Amino acid sequence: MNGINLAIVGATGAVGRKALEILEKEDLLPIRNLKLLASDRSAGTALNFRGKDYLVEAATPESFNNIDVAIFSAGAGVSLRLAPEAVRKGAVVIDNSSAFRMKEDVPLVVPEVNPDEIRKHKGIIANPNCSTIQMVVVLKPIYDLVGIKRIVVSTYQAVSGTGIEAMEELREQTEQILTNKEIAPKVYPHQIAFNVLPHIDEFDEYGNTREELKMINETKKILNDRNIRVTATTVRVPVFIGHSEAVNVETVEKITVAEVKEILSKAPGVIVNDDPAKNCYPLPAAVAGRNEVFVGRIREDLSIENGINLWIVADNLRKGAAYNAIQIAGYMVANKLI
Amino acid sequence: MNGINLAIVGATGAVGRKALEILEKEDLLPIRNLKLLASDRSAGTALNFRGKDYLVEAATPESFNNIDVAIFSAGAGVSLRLAPEAVRKGAVVIDNSSAFRMKEDVPLVVPEVNPDEIRKHKGIIANPNCSTIQMVVVLKPIYDLVGIKRIVVSTYQAVSGTGIEAMEELREQTEQILTNKEIAPKVYPHQIAFNVLPHIDEFDEYGNTREELKMINETKKILNDRNIRVTATTVRVPVFIGHSEAVNVETVEKITVAEVKEILSKAPGVIVNDDPAKNCYPLPAAVAGRNEVFVGRIREDLSIENGINLWIVADNLRKGAAYNAIQIAGYMVANKLI
């Protein structure tokens, strides 16, 4: 096949634009035809890709005629409505939303962790939540070696996870506060500049956010182990790009810090940045623009017998969303699954 | 006694200035004479207190003649050098630095938690680390009711914990980044604006920061229980005032979320702010200027049998430092210990 016909749904959003940027600069997917789709509101926008202007079209069921792969990044509502239509037209959907992630017959895939699941798809392959992806990329080699009993994770998540309008709100609010002007939060319920919000996505009746439940449930599904225990507190911080996570892991069998460093230094998609004496540890502002997951502050947790602390950082728009989706498509092309 | 003779060492710093602000606005201590002390560099600065200008003097051993209480907030070096001198001159030292906290004969006091320790002092009473204080104020009632086995805490700490120069660096760097100018970190080893740094205080050979070790060791000392297991990851965030903490607690006996809310709503110095359906949870930008410790996002952690998640926020310059020290002095006055 001489390249694929690719559709990007939500092309004008933060993840859609990042996907175009990655596809333009990195030779990850052979593209024959590119179709850019968005809501009615964004239709008509012109986006440049490899020197050519593409007019963004309003996404309809007919948009998916002759499409091989459709990457959806337009929210769960759009995915629920249009992904089944795209599949009906013969496309494979790689969906960045939460719409299908926990469906039993939808593979939830991080290519470094469970690539074989890709082959089991019935039209839709789900891209996990950004905060889950970067955590499981690092935990997988540890899980394989010594097993994981429990994870306690606290996140420090960038506003780009919410979207472009949230990035604008952070910038605008920051300027307003520095110049003693009144602020009027719109995207977030509270001030995000110079503040942290322990609130990502909606709350359930027990006081957990859906973001926290995603980390719990998706981790179990991706590592294919219902017995792993996970608890999460997800927090929005005034950072533009790059999610950080303080991850406390209780392993089944003992693993030393030296062993963790060794297996992670060989792990696919992982970069160990851990030299505290030289002030080296992963930082969101430093990893923005990178496709890998960065880990540092690898320490023994002496409060339990088999405890390890990790600090995990990744570009949430890349490995947490667009790059992971492109990796899945690339795997399908490389393995002639399309 | 017609008021006390009070000295503030480090009067020009973030905590010293906050102590003056609190003493001026709130009737917490009867002050007969006030002496403001600082380093040679800051000596000569004039600070206004209740309408009168005070000239800041360079701190020397002689500064403590006729002083009843000296609140030290000038770093461990100054405390190590001058606190014993102040005690020799007859003053009681309330020390905000880490210099004496773990000494066996120095009480480490949070008035809501272990006020009786104040009576055991031999001249020096240590004020705990800011991140420890706010955590133990909330954990104490839980500890008393059901015991605590293990704590996993991740922090989101404001730059004012470092000092005034760090607050200026955050402001300046933020402006520089928003206007696409070069930044040159001075106070922190990396960019702090729109970034998070998993690095507070120095690293030990095992990769823990001293801030993390403080949270572990001071919690055990204040709750007077060597068997509590604690692990911590302490992180600096681009917030001016207000430390936040995601605290995961494993209790010895079962406690329900309703019970936690009930005992905390009656706990001294604690305000429960927990109504997620109305977007109510503690935020650092909202608690700045308050003396209490705020707790919300009280949830059961289903990953273990007796697990509770808490989100704890306080003004690190107030309850985390100046206010706690003033509370200790106030307790001594009220109980005629001075």
Interface residues (C-beta under 8 A of the other chain):
Chain A: R150 I151 V152 S154 Y156 L170 R171 T174 E175 L178 P189 H190 Q191 F194 N195 V196 L197 P198 H199 F203 Y206 G207 N208 I216 R229 V230 T231 T233 V235 V237 P238 V239 F240 S244 A246 N248 V257 D274 P276 A277 N279 Y281 P282 L283 P284 A285 A286 G296 R297 I298 R299 E300 D301 L302 S303 I304 G307 N309 W311
Chain B: R150 I151 V152 S154 Y156 L170 R171 T174 E175 L178 P189 H190 Q191 F194 N195 V196 L197 P198 H199 F203 Y206 G207 N208 I216 R229 V230 T231 T233 V235 V237 P238 V239 F240 S244 A246 N248 V257 D274 P276 A277 N279 Y281 P282 L283 P284 A285 A286 G296 R297 I298 R299 E300 D301 L302 S303 I304 G307 N309 W311
